[in-house]
Amino acid sequence: MTMMTNDIYTNTIHRGKTARRTGMLARFSAWYSLISQRRTLSKLDDHLLDDIGISREAARKEARRPVWDAPNQWLR
């Protein structure tokens, strides 16, 4: 009986660690994607920025934002 309890306890601990790792990996992946998108935005030509309705200054401002300064829905 003790062995079964320990197995359940061990599995619960491992599932928690896996969930945290998966969560951290997802967050880092989202941050990397956000950095990449902001870098690409900063390199767009003026006519492309006009096409998407963003001024050069707004693109620069967005590109300079820190990675943690993002709407929550972007990081899901």
mmCIF file of the N, C-alpha and C atoms, coordinates in Angstrom:
data_MODEL
# 
_entry.id   MODEL 
# 
loop_
_atom_site.group_PDB 
_atom_site.id 
_atom_site.type_symbol 
_atom_site.label_atom_id 
_atom_site.label_alt_id 
_atom_site.label_comp_id 
_atom_site.label_asym_id 
_atom_site.label_entity_id 
_atom_site.label_seq_id 
_atom_site.pdbx_PDB_ins_code 
_atom_site.Cartn_x 
_atom_site.Cartn_y 
_atom_site.Cartn_z 
_atom_site.occupancy 
_atom_site.B_iso_or_equiv 
_atom_site.pdbx_formal_charge 
_atom_site.auth_seq_id 
_atom_site.auth_comp_id 
_atom_site.auth_asym_id 
_atom_site.auth_atom_id 
_atom_site.pdbx_PDB_model_num 
ATOM 1   N N  . MET A 1 1  ? 0.833  -1.198 0.000   1.00 0.00 ? 1  MET A N  1 
ATOM 2   C CA . MET A 1 1  ? 0.000  0.000  0.000   1.00 0.00 ? 1  MET A CA 1 
ATOM 3   C C  . MET A 1 1  ? 0.867  1.248  0.000   1.00 0.00 ? 1  MET A C  1 
ATOM 4   N N  . THR A 1 2  ? 1.948  1.235  0.758   1.00 0.00 ? 2  THR A N  1 
ATOM 5   C CA . THR A 1 2  ? 2.837  2.382  0.798   1.00 0.00 ? 2  THR A CA 1 
ATOM 6   C C  . THR A 1 2  ? 3.456  2.626  -0.571  1.00 0.00 ? 2  THR A C  1 
ATOM 7   N N  . MET A 1 3  ? 3.809  1.540  -1.253  1.00 0.00 ? 3  MET A N  1 
ATOM 8   C CA . MET A 1 3  ? 4.414  1.683  -2.566  1.00 0.00 ? 3  MET A CA 1 
ATOM 9   C C  . MET A 1 3  ? 3.454  2.355  -3.544  1.00 0.00 ? 3  MET A C  1 
ATOM 10  N N  . MET A 1 4  ? 2.204  1.976  -3.514  1.00 0.00 ? 4  MET A N  1 
ATOM 11  C CA . MET A 1 4  ? 1.214  2.568  -4.403  1.00 0.00 ? 4  MET A CA 1 
ATOM 12  C C  . MET A 1 4  ? 1.047  4.061  -4.081  1.00 0.00 ? 4  MET A C  1 
ATOM 13  N N  . THR A 1 5  ? 0.998  4.405  -2.817  1.00 0.00 ? 5  THR A N  1 
ATOM 14  C CA . THR A 1 5  ? 0.873  5.799  -2.404  1.00 0.00 ? 5  THR A CA 1 
ATOM 15  C C  . THR A 1 5  ? 2.075  6.612  -2.894  1.00 0.00 ? 5  THR A C  1 
ATOM 16  N N  . ASN A 1 6  ? 3.265  6.036  -2.746  1.00 0.00 ? 6  ASN A N  1 
ATOM 17  C CA . ASN A 1 6  ? 4.459  6.724  -3.212  1.00 0.00 ? 6  ASN A CA 1 
ATOM 18  C C  . ASN A 1 6  ? 4.437  6.903  -4.726  1.00 0.00 ? 6  ASN A C  1 
ATOM 19  N N  . ASP A 1 7  ? 3.968  5.899  -5.447  1.00 0.00 ? 7  ASP A N  1 
ATOM 20  C CA . ASP A 1 7  ? 3.882  6.010  -6.902  1.00 0.00 ? 7  ASP A CA 1 
ATOM 21  C C  . ASP A 1 7  ? 2.918  7.130  -7.305  1.00 0.00 ? 7  ASP A C  1 
ATOM 22  N N  . ILE A 1 8  ? 1.788  7.180  -6.643  1.00 0.00 ? 8  ILE A N  1 
ATOM 23  C CA . ILE A 1 8  ? 0.819  8.236  -6.947  1.00 0.00 ? 8  ILE A CA 1 
ATOM 24  C C  . ILE A 1 8  ? 1.420  9.592  -6.621  1.00 0.00 ? 8  ILE A C  1 
ATOM 25  N N  . TYR A 1 9  ? 2.077  9.694  -5.478  1.00 0.00 ? 9  TYR A N  1 
ATOM 26  C CA . TYR A 1 9  ? 2.711  10.949 -5.074  1.00 0.00 ? 9  TYR A CA 1 
ATOM 27  C C  . TYR A 1 9  ? 3.792  11.350 -6.075  1.00 0.00 ? 9  TYR A C  1 
ATOM 28  N N  . THR A 1 10 ? 4.616  10.399 -6.464  1.00 0.00 ? 10 THR A N  1 
ATOM 29  C CA . THR A 1 10 ? 5.687  10.667 -7.426  1.00 0.00 ? 10 THR A CA 1 
ATOM 30  C C  . THR A 1 10 ? 5.122  11.110 -8.764  1.00 0.00 ? 10 THR A C  1 
ATOM 31  N N  . ASN A 1 11 ? 4.098  10.428 -9.243  1.00 0.00 ? 11 ASN A N  1 
ATOM 32  C CA . ASN A 1 11 ? 3.483  10.798 -10.522 1.00 0.00 ? 11 ASN A CA 1 
ATOM 33  C C  . ASN A 1 11 ? 2.872  12.191 -10.467 1.00 0.00 ? 11 ASN A C  1 
ATOM 34  N N  . THR A 1 12 ? 2.276  12.520 -9.344  1.00 0.00 ? 12 THR A N  1 
ATOM 35  C CA . THR A 1 12 ? 1.697  13.851 -9.187  1.00 0.00 ? 12 THR A CA 1 
ATOM 36  C C  . THR A 1 12 ? 2.796  14.917 -9.238  1.00 0.00 ? 12 THR A C  1 
ATOM 37  N N  . ILE A 1 13 ? 3.906  14.674 -8.570  1.00 0.00 ? 13 ILE A N  1 
ATOM 38  C CA . ILE A 1 13 ? 5.012  15.628 -8.587  1.00 0.00 ? 13 ILE A CA 1 
ATOM 39  C C  . ILE A 1 13 ? 5.548  15.788 -10.009 1.00 0.00 ? 13 ILE A C  1 
ATOM 40  N N  . HIS A 1 14 ? 5.745  14.674 -10.708 1.00 0.00 ? 14 HIS A N  1 
ATOM 41  C CA . HIS A 1 14 ? 6.278  14.750 -12.068 1.00 0.00 ? 14 HIS A CA 1 
ATOM 42  C C  . HIS A 1 14 ? 5.315  15.459 -13.013 1.00 0.00 ? 14 HIS A C  1 
ATOM 43  N N  . ARG A 1 15 ? 4.026  15.215 -12.865 1.00 0.00 ? 15 ARG A N  1 
ATOM 44  C CA . ARG A 1 15 ? 3.061  15.914 -13.713 1.00 0.00 ? 15 ARG A CA 1 
ATOM 45  C C  . ARG A 1 15 ? 3.114  17.414 -13.451 1.00 0.00 ? 15 ARG A C  1 
ATOM 46  N N  . GLY A 1 16 ? 3.280  17.813 -12.209 1.00 0.00 ? 16 GLY A N  1 
ATOM 47  C CA . GLY A 1 16 ? 3.379  19.237 -11.874 1.00 0.00 ? 16 GLY A CA 1 
ATOM 48  C C  . GLY A 1 16 ? 4.604  19.864 -12.491 1.00 0.00 ? 16 GLY A C  1 
ATOM 49  N N  . LYS A 1 17 ? 5.744  19.180 -12.429 1.00 0.00 ? 17 LYS A N  1 
ATOM 50  C CA . LYS A 1 17 ? 6.975  19.698 -13.031 1.00 0.00 ? 17 LYS A CA 1 
ATOM 51  C C  . LYS A 1 17 ? 6.837  19.785 -14.542 1.00 0.00 ? 17 LYS A C  1 
ATOM 52  N N  . THR A 1 18 ? 6.221  18.771 -15.138 1.00 0.00 ? 18 THR A N  1 
ATOM 53  C CA . THR A 1 18 ? 6.029  18.779 -16.590 1.00 0.00 ? 18 THR A CA 1 
ATOM 54  C C  . THR A 1 18 ? 5.126  19.934 -16.997 1.00 0.00 ? 18 THR A C  1 
ATOM 55  N N  . ALA A 1 19 ? 4.073  20.152 -16.242 1.00 0.00 ? 19 ALA A N  1 
ATOM 56  C CA . ALA A 1 19 ? 3.161  21.254 -16.553 1.00 0.00 ? 19 ALA A CA 1 
ATOM 57  C C  . ALA A 1 19 ? 3.880  22.591 -16.447 1.00 0.00 ? 19 ALA A C  1 
ATOM 58  N N  . ARG A 1 20 ? 4.728  22.742 -15.412 1.00 0.00 ? 20 ARG A N  1 
ATOM 59  C CA . ARG A 1 20 ? 5.477  24.001 -15.273 1.00 0.00 ? 20 ARG A CA 1 
ATOM 60  C C  . ARG A 1 20 ? 6.449  24.172 -16.432 1.00 0.00 ? 20 ARG A C  1 
ATOM 61  N N  . ARG A 1 21 ? 7.138  23.086 -16.803 1.00 0.00 ? 21 ARG A N  1 
ATOM 62  C CA . ARG A 1 21 ? 8.081  23.171 -17.924 1.00 0.00 ? 21 ARG A CA 1 
ATOM 63  C C  . ARG A 1 21 ? 7.355  23.517 -19.213 1.00 0.00 ? 21 ARG A C  1 
ATOM 64  N N  . THR A 1 22 ? 6.223  22.871 -19.436 1.00 0.00 ? 22 THR A N  1 
ATOM 65  C CA . THR A 1 22 ? 5.442  23.147 -20.636 1.00 0.00 ? 22 THR A CA 1 
ATOM 66  C C  . THR A 1 22 ? 4.970  24.594 -20.635 1.00 0.00 ? 22 THR A C  1 
ATOM 67  N N  . GLY A 1 23 ? 4.529  25.078 -19.487 1.00 0.00 ? 23 GLY A N  1 
ATOM 68  C CA . GLY A 1 23 ? 4.089  26.467 -19.374 1.00 0.00 ? 23 GLY A CA 1 
ATOM 69  C C  . GLY A 1 23 ? 5.219  27.441 -19.635 1.00 0.00 ? 23 GLY A C  1 
ATOM 70  N N  . MET A 1 24 ? 6.389  27.145 -19.085 1.00 0.00 ? 24 MET A N  1 
ATOM 71  C CA . MET A 1 24 ? 7.545  28.022 -19.300 1.00 0.00 ? 24 MET A CA 1 
ATOM 72  C C  . MET A 1 24 ? 7.979  27.981 -20.764 1.00 0.00 ? 24 MET A C  1 
ATOM 73  N N  . LEU A 1 25 ? 7.981  26.797 -21.352 1.00 0.00 ? 25 LEU A N  1 
ATOM 74  C CA . LEU A 1 25 ? 8.359  26.666 -22.750 1.00 0.00 ? 25 LEU A CA 1 
ATOM 75  C C  . LEU A 1 25 ? 7.386  27.431 -23.643 1.00 0.00 ? 25 LEU A C  1 
ATOM 76  N N  . ALA A 1 26 ? 6.108  27.336 -23.347 1.00 0.00 ? 26 ALA A N  1 
ATOM 77  C CA . ALA A 1 26 ? 5.102  28.068 -24.117 1.00 0.00 ? 26 ALA A CA 1 
ATOM 78  C C  . ALA A 1 26 ? 5.303  29.574 -23.977 1.00 0.00 ? 26 ALA A C  1 
ATOM 79  N N  . ARG A 1 27 ? 5.601  30.016 -22.766 1.00 0.00 ? 27 ARG A N  1 
ATOM 80  C CA . ARG A 1 27 ? 5.811  31.448 -22.545 1.00 0.00 ? 27 ARG A CA 1 
ATOM 81  C C  . ARG A 1 27 ? 7.043  31.949 -23.294 1.00 0.00 ? 27 ARG A C  1 
ATOM 82  N N  . PHE A 1 28 ? 8.147  31.199 -23.208 1.00 0.00 ? 28 PHE A N  1 
ATOM 83  C CA . PHE A 1 28 ? 9.359  31.593 -23.940 1.00 0.00 ? 28 PHE A CA 1 
ATOM 84  C C  . PHE A 1 28 ? 9.124  31.589 -25.441 1.00 0.00 ? 28 PHE A C  1 
ATOM 85  N N  . SER A 1 29 ? 8.370  30.634 -25.914 1.00 0.00 ? 29 SER A N  1 
ATOM 86  C CA . SER A 1 29 ? 8.049  30.566 -27.334 1.00 0.00 ? 29 SER A CA 1 
ATOM 87  C C  . SER A 1 29 ? 7.223  31.785 -27.756 1.00 0.00 ? 29 SER A C  1 
ATOM 88  N N  . ALA A 1 30 ? 6.258  32.150 -26.936 1.00 0.00 ? 30 ALA A N  1 
ATOM 89  C CA . ALA A 1 30 ? 5.429  33.331 -27.229 1.00 0.00 ? 30 ALA A CA 1 
ATOM 90  C C  . ALA A 1 30 ? 6.272  34.594 -27.204 1.00 0.00 ? 30 ALA A C  1 
ATOM 91  N N  . TRP A 1 31 ? 7.177  34.696 -26.238 1.00 0.00 ? 31 TRP A N  1 
ATOM 92  C CA . TRP A 1 31 ? 8.052  35.871 -26.165 1.00 0.00 ? 31 TRP A CA 1 
ATOM 93  C C  . TRP A 1 31 ? 8.958  35.949 -27.393 1.00 0.00 ? 31 TRP A C  1 
ATOM 94  N N  . TYR A 1 32 ? 9.506  34.826 -27.795 1.00 0.00 ? 32 TYR A N  1 
ATOM 95  C CA . TYR A 1 32 ? 10.372 34.813 -28.972 1.00 0.00 ? 32 TYR A CA 1 
ATOM 96  C C  . TYR A 1 32 ? 9.585  35.248 -30.208 1.00 0.00 ? 32 TYR A C  1 
ATOM 97  N N  . SER A 1 33 ? 8.382  34.743 -30.339 1.00 0.00 ? 33 SER A N  1 
ATOM 98  C CA . SER A 1 33 ? 7.532  35.128 -31.462 1.00 0.00 ? 33 SER A CA 1 
ATOM 99  C C  . SER A 1 33 ? 7.229  36.623 -31.435 1.00 0.00 ? 33 SER A C  1 
ATOM 100 N N  . LEU A 1 34 ? 6.926  37.151 -30.251 1.00 0.00 ? 34 LEU A N  1 
ATOM 101 C CA . LEU A 1 34 ? 6.633  38.574 -30.119 1.00 0.00 ? 34 LEU A CA 1 
ATOM 102 C C  . LEU A 1 34 ? 7.848  39.429 -30.480 1.00 0.00 ? 34 LEU A C  1 
ATOM 103 N N  . ILE A 1 35 ? 9.021  39.032 -30.010 1.00 0.00 ? 35 ILE A N  1 
ATOM 104 C CA . ILE A 1 35 ? 10.257 39.754 -30.355 1.00 0.00 ? 35 ILE A CA 1 
ATOM 105 C C  . ILE A 1 35 ? 10.467 39.741 -31.864 1.00 0.00 ? 35 ILE A C  1 
ATOM 106 N N  . SER A 1 36 ? 10.262 38.593 -32.475 1.00 0.00 ? 36 SER A N  1 
ATOM 107 C CA . SER A 1 36 ? 10.431 38.459 -33.921 1.00 0.00 ? 36 SER A CA 1 
ATOM 108 C C  . SER A 1 36 ? 9.437  39.341 -34.679 1.00 0.00 ? 36 SER A C  1 
ATOM 109 N N  . GLN A 1 37 ? 8.190  39.348 -34.248 1.00 0.00 ? 37 GLN A N  1 
ATOM 110 C CA . GLN A 1 37 ? 7.168  40.166 -34.904 1.00 0.00 ? 37 GLN A CA 1 
ATOM 111 C C  . GLN A 1 37 ? 7.488  41.653 -34.772 1.00 0.00 ? 37 GLN A C  1 
ATOM 112 N N  . ARG A 1 38 ? 7.908  42.058 -33.595 1.00 0.00 ? 38 ARG A N  1 
ATOM 113 C CA . ARG A 1 38 ? 8.238  43.472 -33.394 1.00 0.00 ? 38 ARG A CA 1 
ATOM 114 C C  . ARG A 1 38 ? 9.462  43.876 -34.206 1.00 0.00 ? 38 ARG A C  1 
ATOM 115 N N  . ARG A 1 39 ? 10.425 42.990 -34.305 1.00 0.00 ? 39 ARG A N  1 
ATOM 116 C CA . ARG A 1 39 ? 11.614 43.269 -35.124 1.00 0.00 ? 39 ARG A CA 1 
ATOM 117 C C  . ARG A 1 39 ? 11.215 43.412 -36.598 1.00 0.00 ? 39 ARG A C  1 
ATOM 118 N N  . THR A 1 40 ? 10.366 42.524 -37.069 1.00 0.00 ? 40 THR A N  1 
ATOM 119 C CA . THR A 1 40 ? 9.896  42.595 -38.451 1.00 0.00 ? 40 THR A CA 1 
ATOM 120 C C  . THR A 1 40 ? 9.100  43.876 -38.687 1.00 0.00 ? 40 THR A C  1 
ATOM 121 N N  . LEU A 1 41 ? 8.252  44.242 -37.753 1.00 0.00 ? 41 LEU A N  1 
ATOM 122 C CA . LEU A 1 41 ? 7.478  45.477 -37.869 1.00 0.00 ? 41 LEU A CA 1 
ATOM 123 C C  . LEU A 1 41 ? 8.398  46.685 -38.001 1.00 0.00 ? 41 LEU A C  1 
ATOM 124 N N  . SER A 1 42 ? 9.466  46.694 -37.234 1.00 0.00 ? 42 SER A N  1 
ATOM 125 C CA . SER A 1 42 ? 10.382 47.839 -37.276 1.00 0.00 ? 42 SER A CA 1 
ATOM 126 C C  . SER A 1 42 ? 11.120 47.947 -38.612 1.00 0.00 ? 42 SER A C  1 
ATOM 127 N N  . LYS A 1 43 ? 11.180 46.864 -39.374 1.00 0.00 ? 43 LYS A N  1 
ATOM 128 C CA . LYS A 1 43 ? 11.907 46.867 -40.646 1.00 0.00 ? 43 LYS A CA 1 
ATOM 129 C C  . LYS A 1 43 ? 11.019 47.084 -41.867 1.00 0.00 ? 43 LYS A C  1 
ATOM 130 N N  . LEU A 1 44 ? 9.709  47.206 -41.670 1.00 0.00 ? 44 LEU A N  1 
ATOM 131 C CA . LEU A 1 44 ? 8.806  47.381 -42.805 1.00 0.00 ? 44 LEU A CA 1 
ATOM 132 C C  . LEU A 1 44 ? 9.005  48.741 -43.470 1.00 0.00 ? 44 LEU A C  1 
ATOM 133 N N  . ASP A 1 45 ? 8.843  48.760 -44.786 1.00 0.00 ? 45 ASP A N  1 
ATOM 134 C CA . ASP A 1 45 ? 8.896  50.015 -45.546 1.00 0.00 ? 45 ASP A CA 1 
ATOM 135 C C  . ASP A 1 45 ? 7.667  50.863 -45.221 1.00 0.00 ? 45 ASP A C  1 
ATOM 136 N N  . ASP A 1 46 ? 7.778  52.169 -45.527 1.00 0.00 ? 46 ASP A N  1 
ATOM 137 C CA . ASP A 1 46 ? 6.667  53.078 -45.253 1.00 0.00 ? 46 ASP A CA 1 
ATOM 138 C C  . ASP A 1 46 ? 5.395  52.691 -45.998 1.00 0.00 ? 46 ASP A C  1 
ATOM 139 N N  . HIS A 1 47 ? 5.534  52.226 -47.237 1.00 0.00 ? 47 HIS A N  1 
ATOM 140 C CA . HIS A 1 47 ? 4.314  51.867 -47.988 1.00 0.00 ? 47 HIS A CA 1 
ATOM 141 C C  . HIS A 1 47 ? 3.644  50.623 -47.392 1.00 0.00 ? 47 HIS A C  1 
ATOM 142 N N  . LEU A 1 48 ? 4.411  49.706 -46.831 1.00 0.00 ? 48 LEU A N  1 
ATOM 143 C CA . LEU A 1 48 ? 3.819  48.544 -46.169 1.00 0.00 ? 48 LEU A CA 1 
ATOM 144 C C  . LEU A 1 48 ? 3.151  48.944 -44.860 1.00 0.00 ? 48 LEU A C  1 
ATOM 145 N N  . LEU A 1 49 ? 3.774  49.865 -44.144 1.00 0.00 ? 49 LEU A N  1 
ATOM 146 C CA . LEU A 1 49 ? 3.144  50.368 -42.921 1.00 0.00 ? 49 LEU A CA 1 
ATOM 147 C C  . LEU A 1 49 ? 1.831  51.089 -43.250 1.00 0.00 ? 49 LEU A C  1 
ATOM 148 N N  . ASP A 1 50 ? 1.817  51.847 -44.351 1.00 0.00 ? 50 ASP A N  1 
ATOM 149 C CA . ASP A 1 50 ? 0.586  52.502 -44.787 1.00 0.00 ? 50 ASP A CA 1 
ATOM 150 C C  . ASP A 1 50 ? -0.494 51.468 -45.101 1.00 0.00 ? 50 ASP A C  1 
ATOM 151 N N  . ASP A 1 51 ? -0.093 50.355 -45.718 1.00 0.00 ? 51 ASP A N  1 
ATOM 152 C CA . ASP A 1 51 ? -1.050 49.300 -46.056 1.00 0.00 ? 51 ASP A CA 1 
ATOM 153 C C  . ASP A 1 51 ? -1.737 48.727 -44.821 1.00 0.00 ? 51 ASP A C  1 
ATOM 154 N N  . ILE A 1 52 ? -1.021 48.625 -43.725 1.00 0.00 ? 52 ILE A N  1 
ATOM 155 C CA . ILE A 1 52 ? -1.622 48.072 -42.506 1.00 0.00 ? 52 ILE A CA 1 
ATOM 156 C C  . ILE A 1 52 ? -2.110 49.159 -41.555 1.00 0.00 ? 52 ILE A C  1 
ATOM 157 N N  . GLY A 1 53 ? -1.954 50.411 -41.972 1.00 0.00 ? 53 GLY A N  1 
ATOM 158 C CA . GLY A 1 53 ? -2.510 51.525 -41.214 1.00 0.00 ? 53 GLY A CA 1 
ATOM 159 C C  . GLY A 1 53 ? -1.729 51.899 -39.970 1.00 0.00 ? 53 GLY A C  1 
ATOM 160 N N  . ILE A 1 54 ? -0.409 51.753 -40.018 1.00 0.00 ? 54 ILE A N  1 
ATOM 161 C CA . ILE A 1 54 ? 0.435  52.103 -38.878 1.00 0.00 ? 54 ILE A CA 1 
ATOM 162 C C  . ILE A 1 54 ? 1.478  53.119 -39.327 1.00 0.00 ? 54 ILE A C  1 
ATOM 163 N N  . SER A 1 55 ? 1.654  54.156 -38.529 1.00 0.00 ? 55 SER A N  1 
ATOM 164 C CA . SER A 1 55 ? 2.659  55.162 -38.858 1.00 0.00 ? 55 SER A CA 1 
ATOM 165 C C  . SER A 1 55 ? 4.048  54.638 -38.507 1.00 0.00 ? 55 SER A C  1 
ATOM 166 N N  . ARG A 1 56 ? 5.072  55.261 -39.075 1.00 0.00 ? 56 ARG A N  1 
ATOM 167 C CA . ARG A 1 56 ? 6.455  54.884 -38.777 1.00 0.00 ? 56 ARG A CA 1 
ATOM 168 C C  . ARG A 1 56 ? 6.729  55.044 -37.275 1.00 0.00 ? 56 ARG A C  1 
ATOM 169 N N  . GLU A 1 57 ? 6.244  56.128 -36.698 1.00 0.00 ? 57 GLU A N  1 
ATOM 170 C CA . GLU A 1 57 ? 6.475  56.371 -35.264 1.00 0.00 ? 57 GLU A CA 1 
ATOM 171 C C  . GLU A 1 57 ? 5.780  55.312 -34.404 1.00 0.00 ? 57 GLU A C  1 
ATOM 172 N N  . ALA A 1 58 ? 4.561  54.922 -34.768 1.00 0.00 ? 58 ALA A N  1 
ATOM 173 C CA . ALA A 1 58 ? 3.847  53.885 -34.013 1.00 0.00 ? 58 ALA A CA 1 
ATOM 174 C C  . ALA A 1 58 ? 4.589  52.543 -34.109 1.00 0.00 ? 58 ALA A C  1 
ATOM 175 N N  . ALA A 1 59 ? 5.138  52.249 -35.280 1.00 0.00 ? 59 ALA A N  1 
ATOM 176 C CA . ALA A 1 59 ? 5.912  51.013 -35.462 1.00 0.00 ? 59 ALA A CA 1 
ATOM 177 C C  . ALA A 1 59 ? 7.174  51.044 -34.604 1.00 0.00 ? 59 ALA A C  1 
ATOM 178 N N  . ARG A 1 60 ? 7.860  52.164 -34.563 1.00 0.00 ? 60 ARG A N  1 
ATOM 179 C CA . ARG A 1 60 ? 9.060  52.292 -33.727 1.00 0.00 ? 60 ARG A CA 1 
ATOM 180 C C  . ARG A 1 60 ? 8.721  52.130 -32.252 1.00 0.00 ? 60 ARG A C  1 
ATOM 181 N N  . LYS A 1 61 ? 7.616  52.765 -31.862 1.00 0.00 ? 61 LYS A N  1 
ATOM 182 C CA . LYS A 1 61 ? 7.189  52.700 -30.474 1.00 0.00 ? 61 LYS A CA 1 
ATOM 183 C C  . LYS A 1 61 ? 6.868  51.257 -30.067 1.00 0.00 ? 61 LYS A C  1 
ATOM 184 N N  . GLU A 1 62 ? 6.168  50.544 -30.937 1.00 0.00 ? 62 GLU A N  1 
ATOM 185 C CA . GLU A 1 62 ? 5.828  49.147 -30.660 1.00 0.00 ? 62 GLU A CA 1 
ATOM 186 C C  . GLU A 1 62 ? 7.085  48.279 -30.616 1.00 0.00 ? 62 GLU A C  1 
ATOM 187 N N  . ALA A 1 63 ? 8.004  48.508 -31.512 1.00 0.00 ? 63 ALA A N  1 
ATOM 188 C CA . ALA A 1 63 ? 9.232  47.710 -31.582 1.00 0.00 ? 63 ALA A CA 1 
ATOM 189 C C  . ALA A 1 63 ? 10.109 47.906 -30.343 1.00 0.00 ? 63 ALA A C  1 
ATOM 190 N N  . ARG A 1 64 ? 10.017 49.064 -29.710 1.00 0.00 ? 64 ARG A N  1 
ATOM 191 C CA . ARG A 1 64 ? 10.845 49.348 -28.528 1.00 0.00 ? 64 ARG A CA 1 
ATOM 192 C C  . ARG A 1 64 ? 10.241 48.829 -27.226 1.00 0.00 ? 64 ARG A C  1 
ATOM 193 N N  . ARG A 1 65 ? 8.997  48.383 -27.275 1.00 0.00 ? 65 ARG A N  1 
ATOM 194 C CA . ARG A 1 65 ? 8.355  47.895 -26.053 1.00 0.00 ? 65 ARG A CA 1 
ATOM 195 C C  . ARG A 1 65 ? 9.068  46.639 -25.547 1.00 0.00 ? 65 ARG A C  1 
ATOM 196 N N  . PRO A 1 66 ? 9.189  46.487 -24.242 1.00 0.00 ? 66 PRO A N  1 
ATOM 197 C CA . PRO A 1 66 ? 9.802  45.267 -23.706 1.00 0.00 ? 66 PRO A CA 1 
ATOM 198 C C  . PRO A 1 66 ? 8.907  44.053 -23.948 1.00 0.00 ? 66 PRO A C  1 
ATOM 199 N N  . VAL A 1 67 ? 9.499  42.903 -23.983 1.00 0.00 ? 67 VAL A N  1 
ATOM 200 C CA . VAL A 1 67 ? 8.770  41.682 -24.318 1.00 0.00 ? 67 VAL A CA 1 
ATOM 201 C C  . VAL A 1 67 ? 7.649  41.388 -23.328 1.00 0.00 ? 67 VAL A C  1 
ATOM 202 N N  . TRP A 1 68 ? 7.834  41.738 -22.065 1.00 0.00 ? 68 TRP A N  1 
ATOM 203 C CA . TRP A 1 68 ? 6.802  41.461 -21.074 1.00 0.00 ? 68 TRP A CA 1 
ATOM 204 C C  . TRP A 1 68 ? 5.641  42.439 -21.167 1.00 0.00 ? 68 TRP A C  1 
ATOM 205 N N  . ASP A 1 69 ? 5.783  43.490 -21.971 1.00 0.00 ? 69 ASP A N  1 
ATOM 206 C CA . ASP A 1 69 ? 4.711  44.470 -22.153 1.00 0.00 ? 69 ASP A CA 1 
ATOM 207 C C  . ASP A 1 69 ? 3.894  44.081 -23.383 1.00 0.00 ? 69 ASP A C  1 
ATOM 208 N N  . ALA A 1 70 ? 3.059  43.068 -23.209 1.00 0.00 ? 70 ALA A N  1 
ATOM 209 C CA . ALA A 1 70 ? 2.234  42.573 -24.303 1.00 0.00 ? 70 ALA A CA 1 
ATOM 210 C C  . ALA A 1 70 ? 0.851  42.236 -23.752 1.00 0.00 ? 70 ALA A C  1 
ATOM 211 N N  . PRO A 1 71 ? -0.172 42.406 -24.576 1.00 0.00 ? 71 PRO A N  1 
ATOM 212 C CA . PRO A 1 71 ? -1.510 42.001 -24.126 1.00 0.00 ? 71 PRO A CA 1 
ATOM 213 C C  . PRO A 1 71 ? -1.533 40.511 -23.811 1.00 0.00 ? 71 PRO A C  1 
ATOM 214 N N  . ASN A 1 72 ? -2.308 40.124 -22.805 1.00 0.00 ? 72 ASN A N  1 
ATOM 215 C CA . ASN A 1 72 ? -2.367 38.722 -22.389 1.00 0.00 ? 72 ASN A CA 1 
ATOM 216 C C  . ASN A 1 72 ? -2.778 37.785 -23.522 1.00 0.00 ? 72 ASN A C  1 
ATOM 217 N N  . GLN A 1 73 ? -3.679 38.224 -24.398 1.00 0.00 ? 73 GLN A N  1 
ATOM 218 C CA . GLN A 1 73 ? -4.131 37.344 -25.473 1.00 0.00 ? 73 GLN A CA 1 
ATOM 219 C C  . GLN A 1 73 ? -3.012 37.032 -26.474 1.00 0.00 ? 73 GLN A C  1 
ATOM 220 N N  . TRP A 1 74 ? -1.988 37.858 -26.540 1.00 0.00 ? 74 TRP A N  1 
ATOM 221 C CA . TRP A 1 74 ? -0.848 37.582 -27.417 1.00 0.00 ? 74 TRP A CA 1 
ATOM 222 C C  . TRP A 1 74 ? 0.006  36.452 -26.885 1.00 0.00 ? 74 TRP A C  1 
ATOM 223 N N  . LEU A 1 75 ? -0.023 36.242 -25.585 1.00 0.00 ? 75 LEU A N  1 
ATOM 224 C CA . LEU A 1 75 ? 0.839  35.249 -24.962 1.00 0.00 ? 75 LEU A CA 1 
ATOM 225 C C  . LEU A 1 75 ? 0.151  33.922 -24.710 1.00 0.00 ? 75 LEU A C  1 
ATOM 226 N N  . ARG A 1 76 ? -0.985 33.705 -25.307 1.00 0.00 ? 76 ARG A N  1 
ATOM 227 C CA . ARG A 1 76 ? -1.698 32.433 -25.122 1.00 0.00 ? 76 ARG A CA 1 
ATOM 228 C C  . ARG A 1 76 ? -1.347 31.443 -26.184 1.00 0.00 ? 76 ARG A C  1 
# 
